[in-house]
Amino acid sequence: MPRRIVDMLTYLMQHDAHHRGQICSQVRDFGHKFSAEDTMRIWGWKKLTPPSSRK
């Protein structure tokens, strides 16, 4: 795979992680406590479901 493609994919993953970190930090600043499941869903790219519909 060409180095330019590897560099771009690396950049995109880092950029995504940066924004997810910003969101998590801001949500914590508002007083929300993340459960382990919340954290795995956010960082695992799974669809988030509202807490009221979780089992």
N, CA, C and O of each residue as an XYZ file, in Angstrom:
220
protein
N       0.850     -1.171      0.000
C       0.000      0.000      0.000
C       0.904      1.246      0.000
O       1.881      1.298      0.748
N       0.590      2.232     -0.820
C       1.423      3.439     -0.868
C       1.452      4.186      0.462
O       0.462      4.234      1.192
N       2.599      4.757      0.752
C       2.798      5.472      2.011
C       1.777      6.600      2.205
O       1.334      6.841      3.328
N       1.401      7.289      1.127
C       0.433      8.384      1.227
C      -0.917      7.885      1.721
O      -1.591      8.580      2.482
N      -1.317      6.704      1.303
C      -2.595      6.142      1.741
C      -2.522      5.768      3.219
O      -3.452      6.039      3.978
N      -1.430      5.155      3.618
C      -1.242      4.798      5.030
C      -1.271      6.061      5.887
O      -1.922      6.085      6.931
N      -0.573      7.104      5.457
C      -0.550      8.367      6.202
C      -1.954      8.959      6.326
O      -2.330      9.436      7.397
N      -2.725      8.934      5.251
C      -4.070      9.506      5.285
C      -4.981      8.707      6.198
O      -5.747      9.295      6.962
N      -4.920      7.393      6.141
C      -5.742      6.558      7.014
C      -5.373      6.774      8.481
O      -6.247      6.818      9.347
N      -4.092      6.907      8.751
C      -3.634      7.177     10.118
C      -4.162      8.524     10.587
O      -4.638      8.647     11.715
N      -4.080      9.529      9.732
C      -4.590     10.848     10.071
C      -6.086     10.785     10.381
O      -6.535     11.361     11.371
N      -6.849     10.100      9.555
C      -8.298     10.017      9.762
C      -8.645      9.337     11.084
O      -9.559      9.772     11.784
N      -7.927      8.280     11.425
C      -8.185      7.601     12.699
C      -7.830      8.500     13.876
O      -8.565      8.543     14.863
N      -6.726      9.211     13.785
C      -6.336     10.115     14.868
C      -7.306     11.285     14.995
O      -7.628     11.714     16.103
N      -7.762     11.790     13.875
C      -8.700     12.911     13.881
C     -10.027     12.484     14.521
O     -10.606     13.223     15.318
N     -10.494     11.304     14.170
C     -11.718     10.761     14.745
C     -11.566     10.599     16.261
O     -12.463     10.967     17.021
N     -10.450     10.059     16.689
C     -10.208      9.867     18.123
C     -10.151     11.212     18.847
O     -10.630     11.336     19.975
N      -9.575     12.202     18.204
C      -9.503     13.533     18.811
C     -10.909     14.075     19.076
O     -11.180     14.591     20.160
N     -11.796     13.963     18.101
C     -13.153     14.483     18.276
C     -13.957     13.661     19.278
O     -14.756     14.221     20.028
N     -13.764     12.372     19.303
C     -14.448     11.555     20.308
C     -13.968     11.935     21.708
O     -14.761     11.970     22.650
N     -12.685     12.218     21.844
C     -12.155     12.662     23.127
C     -12.733     14.001     23.543
O     -13.025     14.212     24.720
N     -12.901     14.911     22.587
C     -13.512     16.205     22.886
C     -14.945     16.024     23.377
O     -15.362     16.665     24.342
N     -15.689     15.156     22.714
C     -17.078     14.903     23.106
C     -17.133     14.318     24.510
O     -17.923     14.767     25.340
N     -16.304     13.325     24.780
C     -16.290     12.695     26.109
C     -15.932     13.703     27.188
O     -16.544     13.712     28.256
N     -14.954     14.546     26.923
C     -14.537     15.545     27.898
C     -15.659     16.538     28.177
O     -15.914     16.886     29.330
N     -16.318     16.986     27.138
C     -17.400     17.958     27.318
C     -18.580     17.338     28.059
O     -19.178     17.981     28.922
N     -18.912     16.114     27.733
C     -20.022     15.439     28.411
C     -19.700     15.255     29.893
O     -20.572     15.445     30.741
N     -18.462     14.888     30.215
C     -18.053     14.763     31.621
C     -18.125     16.106     32.337
O     -18.513     16.174     33.504
N     -17.749     17.177     31.633
C     -17.836     18.520     32.220
C     -19.274     18.878     32.588
O     -19.505     19.636     33.529
N     -20.233     18.337     31.851
C     -21.651     18.577     32.144
C     -22.172     17.669     33.252
O     -23.335     17.771     33.642
N     -21.311     16.774     33.763
C     -21.668     15.953     34.906
C     -22.114     14.539     34.599
O     -22.542     13.823     35.505
N     -22.027     14.114     33.343
C     -22.438     12.752     32.998
C     -21.320     11.775     33.344
O     -20.145     12.058     33.111
N     -21.686     10.643     33.894
C     -20.719      9.581     34.189
C     -20.906      8.480     33.146
O     -21.997      7.926     33.005
N     -19.842      8.172     32.425
C     -19.903      7.113     31.427
C     -19.770      5.750     32.086
O     -18.909      5.544     32.942
N     -20.621      4.829     31.686
C     -20.457      3.443     32.120
C     -19.445      2.788     31.181
O     -19.101      3.353     30.143
N     -18.978      1.615     31.541
C     -18.036      0.888     30.679
C     -18.684      0.586     29.328
O     -18.023      0.618     28.290
N     -19.974      0.295     29.356
C     -20.693      0.001     28.105
C     -20.749      1.247     27.212
O     -20.550      1.152     26.001
N     -21.019      2.409     27.807
C     -21.031      3.656     27.034
C     -19.692      3.878     26.346
O     -19.632      4.197     25.159
N     -18.627      3.704     27.107
C     -17.292      3.941     26.568
C     -16.997      2.976     25.415
O     -16.459      3.388     24.387
N     -17.338      1.723     25.577
C     -17.079      0.748     24.512
C     -17.917      1.054     23.279
O     -17.451      0.874     22.153
N     -19.140      1.511     23.479
C     -19.979      1.848     22.325
C     -19.444      3.074     21.593
O     -19.450      3.114     20.363
N     -18.988      4.064     22.334
C     -18.459      5.268     21.692
C     -17.194      4.944     20.910
O     -17.055      5.342     19.753
N     -16.271      4.222     21.538
C     -14.995      3.942     20.891
C     -15.059      2.722     19.982
O     -14.148      2.499     19.185
N     -16.124      1.927     20.090
C     -16.257      0.746     19.239
C     -17.068      0.981     17.994
O     -17.315      0.041     17.238
N     -17.498      2.226     17.750
C     -18.228      2.620     16.555
C     -19.555      1.898     16.423
O     -20.008      1.632     15.309
N     -20.188      1.576     17.549
C     -21.501      0.939     17.502
C     -22.578      1.997     17.644
O     -22.338      3.073     18.192
N     -23.763      1.685     17.148
C     -24.877      2.620     17.252
C     -25.249      2.785     18.720
O     -25.432      1.802     19.438
N     -25.357      4.033     19.156
C     -25.743      4.306     20.542
C     -27.263      4.225     20.672
O     -27.998      4.727     19.821
N     -27.716      3.595     21.731
C     -29.146      3.527     22.005
C     -29.448      4.348     23.244
O     -28.623      4.427     24.155
N     -30.624      4.963     23.288
C     -30.974      5.740     24.480
C     -31.000      4.855     25.713
O     -31.356      3.681     25.614
N     -30.627      5.393     26.891
C     -30.609      4.578     28.118
C     -31.955      3.933     28.426
O     -32.000      2.837     28.985
N     -33.053      4.598     28.068
C     -34.388      4.055     28.372
C     -34.697      2.773     27.609
O     -35.534      1.984     28.046
N     -34.036      2.554     26.478
C     -34.319      1.352     25.683
C     -33.322      0.228     25.912
O     -33.432     -0.828     25.288
N     -32.345      0.436     26.803
C     -31.367     -0.621     27.104
C     -31.964     -1.615     28.084
O     -32.819     -1.274     28.902
N     -31.495     -2.855     27.984
C     -31.986     -3.899     28.882
C     -31.191     -3.913     30.154
O     -31.456     -4.726     31.039
